[in-house]
Amino acid sequence: MIFQKKDQKKKRNYVDILTHENGDRRLLSNVPDVEAVRNNVDRRGEKIFGDGKDIQLLYEGKKGGTRYQVDFKAVLICVKNNLKKTIHCQVKDISTTGLSVLLSTEESKLIKEAEYYSLKFEILPGSMPEGYEMKVNIKAKTVRKRVLDQENAVLCGMEFEITLAEYASKKKDRYSLVVASALLLTVTLIIVLMRAESVIYFKFNKSLYLYSIIAAVFLLSRYFFGILYKQVPISPDFTPGVTIIVPCFNEEKWIQRCILSCINQDYPADKLEVIIVDDCSNDRSVEKIHEIVELLYQEANRYKTKERLQYVVQKENKGKRDALALGAELAQHELLVFVDSDSFLEPFAIRNIVQPFQDPKMGGVAGRTDVANTFTNELTKMQAVRYYISFRIMKAAEAYFDAVTCLSGPLSCYRKKIVLDNKDEWLNQTFFGQKATFGDDRSMTNFVLQHHRTGYQDSAVCSTIVPNQYNVFLKQQMRWKRSWLRESLIAGSFIWKKEPFMSVFFYMGLIVPIAAPIVVIYNLIYIPIVLRVFPTTFFVGLLMMAMLMSLMQLFMRKSTTWIFGLLFCLYYEVVLLWQMPIAWVTFWKSTWGTRMTPQDIEEQRKKDEQREKREAKKFTEEFSDN
């Protein structure tokens, strides 16, 4: 019974916590209306987008007007003749510009008679995009009322005096900025002083202090150039043809939401198509794909969905690369956008990600990937911090030199000609005799990098579902480390031909994680046991690096998740770091680990055979003894 409980605990399933946008009666509410019958920006964003001529304000207005389904309590304080009346009500949806509350008929009359009123409520984590979780006390006005079918119930729409973004800036964010700025400067100064000590004592232990200097220079340079990064502004007239390709394998849970986010883009309908390639899924993915495609054909045909939305089902499982390559061959347009089937695009993602291609030398661009299920548990919160820093700092720093080394799978854009020119070599890539099945994004990036520029567009945003269980997360991380090591070695053979300054940092970034396990063993085992010295400097340095990551999250995103950056760094040193030595000796392996690809099935078959042989041998030995 004890073992059964342990097994149940190990297999515990978490329910992912995601923001839920309030449904629009129009399936494609973001697609520009060619007939100019309606505006594709929610009226709730009018306070932000003004006359609608500025595309950037339109973008902000769309985000500001997006309503999210919620279910939390609010206190409504009505004031009339200096008398206050308090009403406890339920909030049903919220945007940055207002909310809707459920009231009784009598309560709605009190609001109508009030001279003014204010709202008090707390935005719970996960109910709105990351960074908005806070307590609010704000004045508001009624803009509409709707009597519900239920007896004695009114849904009252209220508009805030100022947007929640402005409120956060005045009440919360400015303090976060001051505290984070002061601490960032302090942490940076401590790191610089510690590395100055490494220079002074360099002659006593050249290898250790050289590693310390390289690690500090690399990390500090990433943050420095990441802050200097500037995205390419939107040019309203630059709208090249785009084909979005979604490879799918056993993604029945998220595929419909993914497809809808891809086709429902603020982008000219005649210049955007979506192709879904199912890689012979054995769950209900194909059924789900067919269902949403047919719905879009029937209810949104005025946007020519039949002409620009299609899906293909492969007869056998060939792998993600083959699915992407097939989509590329079918594509009608000059730019290809690869989107993972568990990722969801923001409405302006495509309009933003194409902008760097105004440079004819630009071959590929990565968008920013946020975590969709951030507030599910501690693991997803740690990943949320890591993702943000990885994209907004690390990729942004590489983009400063037009040399992003990984155009990530959740959202990336390529020139079709480059993909097709390298398709055969990409599909047939092998390493140590093993077919390369994962690392498709890093591999294609290497082909692009050899002769073209690669960039990063922070305003092109998608969100993705990350693992909420440690066993799945660890398998994913092992796969990523293997692909990183393999493709980094390949990139290292030509990256020196690119921008020299950037190349130096690339090789630094290659040395630091590979040598890290050796350095940790030296500091935590050799120094205390052999030299009998407590590794204070090592622990302080580790804390400073962790603080740097967490404080940058607080400074730039102003999110309550910032503290989980510290936890992630600790988890990395204790667990993830030790995957690297395993990756050293297994980086040619082609199994995914998180899903049963043909390679995984073959690997499992070999393990089962070995287990059966061991059991047969054990049985034979026991039988002989008897």
Secondary structure, DSSP 8 states (H G I E B T S, - for coil): -HHHHHHHHHT---------B---SSTTTTS--TT-SS-SS-GGGHHHHTTS--HHHHHHHHHHH--EEEEEEEEEEEEETTEEEEEEEEEEEE-SSEEEEEE-HHHHHHHHH-SEEEEEEEE-TTSSSTT--EEEEEEEEEEEEEE-SSTT-EEEEEEESS-HHHHHIIIIIHHHHHHHHHHHHHHHHHHHHHHHHHHHTGGG-HHHHHHHHHHHHHHHHHHHHHHH-------TT----EEEEEEESS-TTTHHHHHHHHHS-SS-GGGEEEEEEE---SSSHHHHHHHHHHHHHHHSGGGTHHHHEEEEE-SS---HHHHHHHHHHH--SSEEEE--TTEEE-TTHHHHHTGGGGSTTEEEEEEEEEETTGGGSHHHHHHHHHHHHIIIIIIHHHHTTTB-S---TTSEEEEHHHHHHTHHHHHT-EETTEE--S-HHHHHHHHHHTTSEEEEEEEEEEEE----SHHHHHHHHHHHHHHHHHHHHHHHTTGGGS-HHHHHHHHHHHHHHHHHHHHHHIIIIIHHHTS----HHHHHHHHHHHHHHHHHHHHHH--GGGGHHHHHHHHHHHTGGGHHHHHHHHTT----SSS--HHHHHHHHHHHHHHHHHHHHHHHHHHHH-
